[in-house]
Amino acid sequence: MLILSGYQKFVDFLASTTNFDVYLNQKVKKVIWKEGESDVVCASGITVSAKNVVMALPIGVLKAKGI
């Protein structure tokens, strides 16, 4: 899939064609990974357990080594 108009269309596509939850604007405090399962702990108190996790962050955060 080639995305030409931003990531929102990609998120919309995933949300409409798959059977999983999409969490937006969540600050992740910790990711606990073990083979076959991940737990994502968010600052808001939400903890999500999943087999697969996709996280996206602004390029500025990566460049600043803010994670």
PyMOL CGO cylinders between C-alpha atoms (Angstrom):
from pymol import cmd
from pymol.cgo import CYLINDER

trace = [
    CYLINDER, 0.00, 0.00, 0.00, 1.36, 3.41, -0.96, 0.3, 1, 1, 1, 1, 1, 1,
    CYLINDER, 1.36, 3.41, -0.96, 0.22, 6.22, 1.33, 0.3, 1, 1, 1, 1, 1, 1,
    CYLINDER, 0.22, 6.22, 1.33, 0.30, 9.62, -0.35, 0.3, 1, 1, 1, 1, 1, 1,
    CYLINDER, 0.30, 9.62, -0.35, -1.96, 11.67, 1.87, 0.3, 1, 1, 1, 1, 1, 1,
    CYLINDER, -1.96, 11.67, 1.87, -0.88, 11.05, 5.47, 0.3, 1, 1, 1, 1, 1, 1,
    CYLINDER, -0.88, 11.05, 5.47, -1.14, 8.28, 7.99, 0.3, 1, 1, 1, 1, 1, 1,
    CYLINDER, -1.14, 8.28, 7.99, -4.80, 8.85, 8.84, 0.3, 1, 1, 1, 1, 1, 1,
    CYLINDER, -4.80, 8.85, 8.84, -5.92, 7.00, 5.70, 0.3, 1, 1, 1, 1, 1, 1,
    CYLINDER, -5.92, 7.00, 5.70, -3.74, 4.05, 6.74, 0.3, 1, 1, 1, 1, 1, 1,
    CYLINDER, -3.74, 4.05, 6.74, -5.27, 4.01, 10.23, 0.3, 1, 1, 1, 1, 1, 1,
    CYLINDER, -5.27, 4.01, 10.23, -8.77, 4.31, 8.76, 0.3, 1, 1, 1, 1, 1, 1,
    CYLINDER, -8.77, 4.31, 8.76, -8.02, 1.40, 6.42, 0.3, 1, 1, 1, 1, 1, 1,
    CYLINDER, -8.02, 1.40, 6.42, -6.78, -0.81, 9.25, 0.3, 1, 1, 1, 1, 1, 1,
    CYLINDER, -6.78, -0.81, 9.25, -9.72, 0.07, 11.47, 0.3, 1, 1, 1, 1, 1, 1,
    CYLINDER, -9.72, 0.07, 11.47, -12.26, -0.69, 8.75, 0.3, 1, 1, 1, 1, 1, 1,
    CYLINDER, -12.26, -0.69, 8.75, -10.79, -3.94, 7.43, 0.3, 1, 1, 1, 1, 1, 1,
    CYLINDER, -10.79, -3.94, 7.43, -9.52, -5.71, 10.52, 0.3, 1, 1, 1, 1, 1, 1,
    CYLINDER, -9.52, -5.71, 10.52, -10.85, -6.90, 13.84, 0.3, 1, 1, 1, 1, 1, 1,
    CYLINDER, -10.85, -6.90, 13.84, -8.71, -5.03, 16.33, 0.3, 1, 1, 1, 1, 1, 1,
    CYLINDER, -8.71, -5.03, 16.33, -8.72, -1.84, 18.34, 0.3, 1, 1, 1, 1, 1, 1,
    CYLINDER, -8.72, -1.84, 18.34, -6.89, 1.33, 17.39, 0.3, 1, 1, 1, 1, 1, 1,
    CYLINDER, -6.89, 1.33, 17.39, -5.71, 3.62, 20.20, 0.3, 1, 1, 1, 1, 1, 1,
    CYLINDER, -5.71, 3.62, 20.20, -4.78, 7.14, 19.14, 0.3, 1, 1, 1, 1, 1, 1,
    CYLINDER, -4.78, 7.14, 19.14, -2.96, 9.88, 21.05, 0.3, 1, 1, 1, 1, 1, 1,
    CYLINDER, -2.96, 9.88, 21.05, -1.78, 7.59, 23.84, 0.3, 1, 1, 1, 1, 1, 1,
    CYLINDER, -1.78, 7.59, 23.84, 1.54, 8.30, 25.50, 0.3, 1, 1, 1, 1, 1, 1,
    CYLINDER, 1.54, 8.30, 25.50, 3.22, 4.95, 25.99, 0.3, 1, 1, 1, 1, 1, 1,
    CYLINDER, 3.22, 4.95, 25.99, 5.05, 4.56, 29.29, 0.3, 1, 1, 1, 1, 1, 1,
    CYLINDER, 5.05, 4.56, 29.29, 6.31, 1.03, 28.81, 0.3, 1, 1, 1, 1, 1, 1,
    CYLINDER, 6.31, 1.03, 28.81, 6.24, -1.90, 26.40, 0.3, 1, 1, 1, 1, 1, 1,
    CYLINDER, 6.24, -1.90, 26.40, 6.67, -5.34, 27.92, 0.3, 1, 1, 1, 1, 1, 1,
    CYLINDER, 6.67, -5.34, 27.92, 7.57, -7.80, 25.19, 0.3, 1, 1, 1, 1, 1, 1,
    CYLINDER, 7.57, -7.80, 25.19, 7.86, -11.55, 25.23, 0.3, 1, 1, 1, 1, 1, 1,
    CYLINDER, 7.86, -11.55, 25.23, 7.68, -13.91, 22.31, 0.3, 1, 1, 1, 1, 1, 1,
    CYLINDER, 7.68, -13.91, 22.31, 4.15, -13.98, 20.95, 0.3, 1, 1, 1, 1, 1, 1,
    CYLINDER, 4.15, -13.98, 20.95, 2.73, -11.26, 23.21, 0.3, 1, 1, 1, 1, 1, 1,
    CYLINDER, 2.73, -11.26, 23.21, 3.20, -7.61, 24.07, 0.3, 1, 1, 1, 1, 1, 1,
    CYLINDER, 3.20, -7.61, 24.07, 1.77, -5.50, 26.87, 0.3, 1, 1, 1, 1, 1, 1,
    CYLINDER, 1.77, -5.50, 26.87, 1.62, -1.76, 26.25, 0.3, 1, 1, 1, 1, 1, 1,
    CYLINDER, 1.62, -1.76, 26.25, 1.17, 0.43, 29.33, 0.3, 1, 1, 1, 1, 1, 1,
    CYLINDER, 1.17, 0.43, 29.33, -0.11, 3.95, 28.61, 0.3, 1, 1, 1, 1, 1, 1,
    CYLINDER, -0.11, 3.95, 28.61, 0.17, 7.06, 30.77, 0.3, 1, 1, 1, 1, 1, 1,
    CYLINDER, 0.17, 7.06, 30.77, -3.63, 7.27, 30.81, 0.3, 1, 1, 1, 1, 1, 1,
    CYLINDER, -3.63, 7.27, 30.81, -3.79, 3.99, 32.73, 0.3, 1, 1, 1, 1, 1, 1,
    CYLINDER, -3.79, 3.99, 32.73, -4.81, 1.85, 29.76, 0.3, 1, 1, 1, 1, 1, 1,
    CYLINDER, -4.81, 1.85, 29.76, -2.90, -1.43, 29.43, 0.3, 1, 1, 1, 1, 1, 1,
    CYLINDER, -2.90, -1.43, 29.43, -3.29, -3.29, 26.15, 0.3, 1, 1, 1, 1, 1, 1,
    CYLINDER, -3.29, -3.29, 26.15, -2.16, -6.88, 25.59, 0.3, 1, 1, 1, 1, 1, 1,
    CYLINDER, -2.16, -6.88, 25.59, -1.69, -7.94, 21.99, 0.3, 1, 1, 1, 1, 1, 1,
    CYLINDER, -1.69, -7.94, 21.99, 0.11, -10.39, 19.76, 0.3, 1, 1, 1, 1, 1, 1,
    CYLINDER, 0.11, -10.39, 19.76, 1.25, -7.53, 17.50, 0.3, 1, 1, 1, 1, 1, 1,
    CYLINDER, 1.25, -7.53, 17.50, 1.72, -3.81, 18.13, 0.3, 1, 1, 1, 1, 1, 1,
    CYLINDER, 1.72, -3.81, 18.13, 2.20, -0.94, 15.70, 0.3, 1, 1, 1, 1, 1, 1,
    CYLINDER, 2.20, -0.94, 15.70, 3.39, 2.36, 17.16, 0.3, 1, 1, 1, 1, 1, 1,
    CYLINDER, 3.39, 2.36, 17.16, 3.96, 5.56, 15.24, 0.3, 1, 1, 1, 1, 1, 1,
    CYLINDER, 3.96, 5.56, 15.24, 5.71, 8.67, 16.51, 0.3, 1, 1, 1, 1, 1, 1,
    CYLINDER, 5.71, 8.67, 16.51, 6.81, 11.97, 15.06, 0.3, 1, 1, 1, 1, 1, 1,
    CYLINDER, 6.81, 11.97, 15.06, 10.22, 11.99, 13.39, 0.3, 1, 1, 1, 1, 1, 1,
    CYLINDER, 10.22, 11.99, 13.39, 11.30, 14.80, 15.74, 0.3, 1, 1, 1, 1, 1, 1,
    CYLINDER, 11.30, 14.80, 15.74, 10.87, 12.50, 18.74, 0.3, 1, 1, 1, 1, 1, 1,
    CYLINDER, 10.87, 12.50, 18.74, 13.05, 9.86, 17.11, 0.3, 1, 1, 1, 1, 1, 1,
    CYLINDER, 13.05, 9.86, 17.11, 15.71, 12.38, 16.14, 0.3, 1, 1, 1, 1, 1, 1,
    CYLINDER, 15.71, 12.38, 16.14, 15.78, 13.83, 19.65, 0.3, 1, 1, 1, 1, 1, 1,
    CYLINDER, 15.78, 13.83, 19.65, 16.05, 10.33, 21.07, 0.3, 1, 1, 1, 1, 1, 1,
    CYLINDER, 16.05, 10.33, 21.07, 12.99, 11.13, 23.14, 0.3, 1, 1, 1, 1, 1, 1,
    CYLINDER, 12.99, 11.13, 23.14, 12.09, 7.50, 23.61, 0.3, 1, 1, 1, 1, 1, 1,
]
cmd.load_cgo(trace, "trace")
